[in-house]
Amino acid sequence: MTSRTPAPMAAAAAVGVCFLALPLVGVLVRAPWSDLGRQLTSSSTLTALRISMECSLGALAISIVVGVPLAWLLARREFPGKSVLRALVTVPLVLPPVVGGVALLLAFGRRGLVPLHLAFTTWGAMAAEAFVAMPFLVLTVEGAIASVDDRYEQVAATLGSSPLATFRRVTLPLVMPGLAAGAALAWARALGEFGATITFAGNLPGQTQTLPLDVYATLDRDPSAAVALSLVLLALSAAVLVALRGRWRVSGR
Amino acid sequence: MTLTSTVEVSLGEFHLETTLSARDGDVLALVGPNGSGKSTLLRAFAGLTPMTGSVRVDHQELSTAPPEQRNIGWVPQNAALFPHLTALDNVAYGLGGRRGRPAARDWLRRLGIMNLAGRKPSQLSGGQSQKVALARALARHPRLLLLDEPLSALDVSARVDVRRALRTHLADFDGVTIVVTHDPVDAVTFANRVVALEAGRVVQDASPTEVTRAPRTWWLAQLMGANAFVGHASGGTLLVDGGGMLALPEPVPAAGPALGVVPAHAVTLHREKPRGSARNAWPVVVRELVPAGARVRVQCDGQPAVVAEVTPEAVADLRLADGEQVWASTKATEVTVVLL
């Protein structure tokens, strides 16, 4: 059967595609290609790149270490307040990042509830990124665990395997694709984090100035440098997208 | 070993309440309609469903122990092999993983599936998966082995193959086995007791012969409404142990011990020696009449002894009563041959 596409639908969709694609094209067209090598190897860019990598990978590590057990609890255990906990995990997804940054200040700032003195340090930038990135990992991994037939875990138990050993030997290998997808999403989100980071950790070159903050700081002063930095972030995002190849939608099946 | 148990499980509207005991080498066929609690009972034994009561194996109370400390083997429906592990590593899982591989190899060899060692579950057929799952459970020398419908998802030829494997290996297994099944042939092939469950209660617990002779409920009568003749098949005939013979629908591929299964409703009774298309006819003596729903089950002595299920009208027409001499007959096409 051939199905016709109504013209208004096609037109609206085309507008949508242009709206999404043109900004990307803009970056590619306006990128200072001839001067790119020098722009990207300048010491301030390399420093921002290093801080971005440290903070985003650190945020990813935090997300995995505490996020995977959290995902397991949500997927496999029944306890009072579970729906509240799930809503709590989702909050950073919908919260404006700048509000997240303010909240982090109130919690872990110098005069926060838990005065860890994280504000305006590299650790603080890492914490801000983990705060916004973790929900992506938790929700993806929870979905992956929930879609694994729990009889595998039950059989493992009858074969003498403790719950922790079962998690390590059965559940974790089976949700690896989901974990990889969740990790990639969380890492990409951490890498692009701006609002919470600048609010909680500031924009201190060499300490908390990540690539997105560098783009923002450079845009006034040296627009072509900002475009070059944007190109780097665009390339990293594209790499994550290619690595995922739509797997995050079908993870765990 | 001995098993004594009183199991109570409440799942919303459903209540299971059973008392069950068994001894060394017992193979119990657990039968019952859908939703009667068969799988739930197995899960309660394995510690996978919250229950009250007691599960004692060799006088040791297990109902308070977590599943990993019970040493009860459980093979769920469709085998549930770990999809990320090879057949060998599935069997080795309960033997300490990699360290258990040599012992796991022995078990694959015993079940005649050593050639499958390196395959992932997705590359195994249903029958092969069941054998691997059986090896995985047996390898830990469980005290109690629970098999949940090991044959239901298999096609006919795989079923014959797995049934033979179960018969062989359950005979060697010295613990207690409980097999959930929907097939009366299973009950008479490898079980020495039939435990019937309906609506969460045990309605009958007896030998297969007894349950076939006098099923306690309509559902059981439907299920067990089959005669099973043990004997030796060669060519197109089955020589029944203890006397008598049956013509088979077609010659068996190889002579050997076999079971001829004939549904009770396919056995007809006659006052005179029947002349007609029924190729199997032999004289019998009526021993007992048992009502079974709207029909009557007639237990007859003879060579071989047989159960016929007839209408009350037939009982009246034939003036059937204890001690009457009549003829039993069945068509050769009604005989299902199970090679043992």
Contacts between the chains, C-beta under 8 A, distances in Angstrom:
chain1	res1	chain2	res2	distance
A	149	B	80	7.0
A	151	B	76	5.1
A	151	B	80	4.5
A	152	B	80	5.9
A	152	B	82	5.8
A	152	B	83	7.7
A	154	B	46	7.6
A	154	B	48	5.1
A	154	B	67	7.1
A	154	B	74	7.4
A	154	B	76	7.4
A	155	B	74	6.5
A	155	B	76	6.6
A	155	B	80	5.1
A	155	B	82	7.7
A	156	B	82	7.6
A	156	B	93	6.9
A	157	B	47	7.5
A	157	B	48	7.3
A	157	B	66	7.3
A	157	B	67	3.9
A	157	B	68	4.9
A	158	B	46	5.3
A	158	B	47	7.8
A	158	B	48	7.7
A	158	B	67	5.3
A	158	B	68	7.4
A	158	B	70	7.3
A	158	B	72	6.1
A	158	B	73	6.5
A	158	B	74	4.3
A	158	B	137	7.8
A	159	B	68	7.8
A	159	B	93	5.5
A	159	B	94	3.2
A	159	B	136	7.0
A	159	B	137	7.9
A	159	B	140	6.3
A	160	B	68	5.1
A	160	B	69	7.8
A	160	B	71	7.1
A	160	B	94	5.5
A	160	B	140	6.6
A	161	B	68	5.8
A	161	B	93	7.4
A	161	B	94	7.4
A	162	B	68	5.6
A	163	B	68	8.0
A	169	B	93	7.3
A	169	B	97	7.2
A	170	B	82	6.0
A	170	B	84	8.0
A	173	B	84	4.6
A	174	B	82	8.0
A	174	B	83	6.8
A	174	B	84	5.9
